[in-house]
Structures are given as C-alpha cells and as structure tokens.
Amino acid sequence: MVDHLTRYLTRIFQGKVAIVGVGNMLRGDDGFGPALIERIQGTVQATCIDAGPAPENYLGVIVRAKPDTILFIDAVNIDMQPGAYAILKKEDIAGLGLTTHDIPLGMLMDYLEKESRAQICMLAVQPAQVAFGSAMSGCVVKALDQLSALIGCVAKIRPSTDGFNVIPDLIGNTSF
C-alpha cells in the first residue's frame, strides 16, 4: 500500500498542490488533518492550509491558490483498522456517511471542482476515537508519523535556480 501511495503522491506533487487539513484538534483522532499540516507546513512544496473543523471558511483561499490538485487530509470512517489510511477520489467520499463537519466534504469538493478545475482527492485515516477531550490514539499517531515523513519526502522544497527556496503560499501561516 505504501508503494502505491508513494507513486500516487509523487505524481500529484509534479504540479501545484493545495493540502487542506480538516478536523478538530480537541476531538482525538479527528485532529489528524491539522496535525499533519502542522508537521509539514514550510517543509513541502505546496500550499498548506489548516482548515480546522470548518473547511468551508477556506474555499476562497484554496481557489486563489490555483492548484492542479487539492489534497484533503482528514480522519474518516473508511471501514478499516484504526490508523489505516487510504487515498479516496472525490466520488468515493459521498458514501462515507457521518461526518464531524458542518458541511459535508463532498459538497465542498463539488464547489472546488467547478471553481478551480483541480483534481480533488483525500488522504483519509481511520480514527479510533473522536470523543471531545480525548487524545490522539497511538495508531493514528503512528499513521501521522508515517504519512508526514512520506509527504515530506515526495513533496520536499526544491531549491530554485537563484539559490532561494520558494514555497508557493498565498496566505502564510494558516494556523489560527
């Protein structure tokens, strides 16, 4: 699975990418998306956005970034073992059922697809616990370690020809 994921991520990072971490840090494993953004921001060649529990508030920022690919990062019930992860295409997201977000991600993805014409996908991790006030579970922390290292490897900042590292980022630090 890691080889397939590595190939897929390597392919999407050939273009301009917006990585959008979604979730609530106060709800255990639901904080996976923002935690991953926190780890990789400033180290990868992508626009990294910590959208927290309200990704709808960042639609304009995402569209203005003009990405070729939008990669959502979220803890989602994907009917796998806790800590397991998968890449989901936009059409796979509609059938996922319950969400902790006010607006379903499928609806946001439809809007972004029309406005940006970007390829949209999600890197989803299976949560073990999302109770308010709980800590992130060990299996999801392990997935966080693995995936932040993998994304860091395939999307690392490349030096520009003038010797300065350039990170395409329209809004700077998006953690509030």
N, C-alpha and C positions, 0 to 999 in steps of 0.2 A: 504493500500500500504506500509506503514512503517513497519508493521509486516512482510510482505513478504520480503521486503528489508533487514530487520534485520536478518531474518533467512538465507537469501542468503549470506549476508556478513559474518555472523558468521561461516557459512560453509566454505567459501573460506579462511578465516583467520585461519583455522586449519592447513593450510600448509604455505609454504614460498610464500610471495606475493610481487610483484613489483607494486607500484601505480605510474602511469605516468600522471601528469597533463599537459594538452595540451591547448594552447591558447595564445592570445596576450593581455597582461595587458593594452595596450593602446587602445583597442577596446571594451570598456564597458564590457558587459556580456561575451565576448569571453575570458576574463581573469579568468573565473571561475575555470578552471583546475589548473593553477598556484596558484591562491589564496587559493584553498583548500589545496594544497601541503604545502604552507607556514604555514597554520594553524596547520596541523597535523604532520609535519616533526619533528622527535625527540620525539614524544609522542606516536607513534604507532609502533607495531612490524611488520615493513615492510620496504622495500627499497623504499624510496620516491624520485621521480625524477620530477623536474620542467623542462619539455622539451620545454616550451615556444611554439612559433609558428612553430618550426622545430623538431618534434619528430624523424625524420629520423636521426638526429645527435646523438641520444642516443641509437640506436639499439644495438651496441656492449655492452654498459653498461647494458642494460636490459638482454641480453643473458648471460653475465658473472655473473649476479646475480643468475642465475639458479632457477628462481621462478617456483612454481607449478601453480600459477595464475598470470596473468598480468591484472591489472585493470586500464584501461584508464579513465581519468576524463576529460570531455570536454563539452562545450556548443554546442549543436547540434539542428538543426530544427527537432524536433520529433513530430510536429503537435499536440502540447498540449498547454495549457495555459502557458504564460511566468512564469518561476520559477518552473514549474512542472519538475519532474525528473523520470527517468526510467533506469533499467538495460537492456542493449542490449547485445545480443550474437553476436559473430563475423559475423555470416551470416545475421544478421539484419542490419548491418552497410552499406553494399554495396548499398542499395536502398535509402539512406538518401539524395542523391542529392548534392547540392552545399556545398562547404567547404571553409574555410579561410586558409587551409593548402596547401603548395606547392605539397605535395604528398598525395593522398587520404589515410586515415587511414586504409581502407580495404586492400590496397596493403601492408602497413606496417605490418598489423596483419597477413597476409598470410606468409610473410617472418618470423616473430617472431614465428608463429606456427611451421614452418618447422625447425627453428634453435633451439628453446627452448623446444618444445613439451609441452608447458604450455597451460593451459586453458586460453582463452582470452575473456574478456568482457569489456563493457564500462558502466560507470555511466554517463549518459547524462542528462543535464539540458536544458530546453527550454529557449533560450535567448529572451529578449525583445528588446535589442538594441546592435548593434555591430559596430556602426559608430566610425571611428577613433577619438580619443579625448573625447569620451563620458565616463561618469562614469558608474559603475555597477548599474543596476536598483535595486530598493528596493525589488522586488520579487525574484531576483536572489541572493541578499544578504541574504534574509531570507532562501532560499534553502541552501546557503553556511553555514549559522549558524546551520541549522538542520542536514545537512549531515556531517559537520566536527564533531559535537557532537556525531552523531551516529557511525561514523567510529572510533572516539576516544574511544568510549565505547566498541565496539566489537573487536578492534584491539589494545587495550592498551598494553603498555610494561609490560611484566610479569617479576618479579624478578627471577634471576637464583638461583640455589641452593647454589652458593658461596656468595650470597648477593649483587652481582653487576647486574645492569640492562644491558641486552645485546640487541643491535639493529643490526640486520643484515643489513649492509650498506657497499657497496664496494667503494663508491666514496665520502662519507662525504656530505657536503652541496652542493647540486646540483643547487642552485640558483646563476646565474651569473649576 
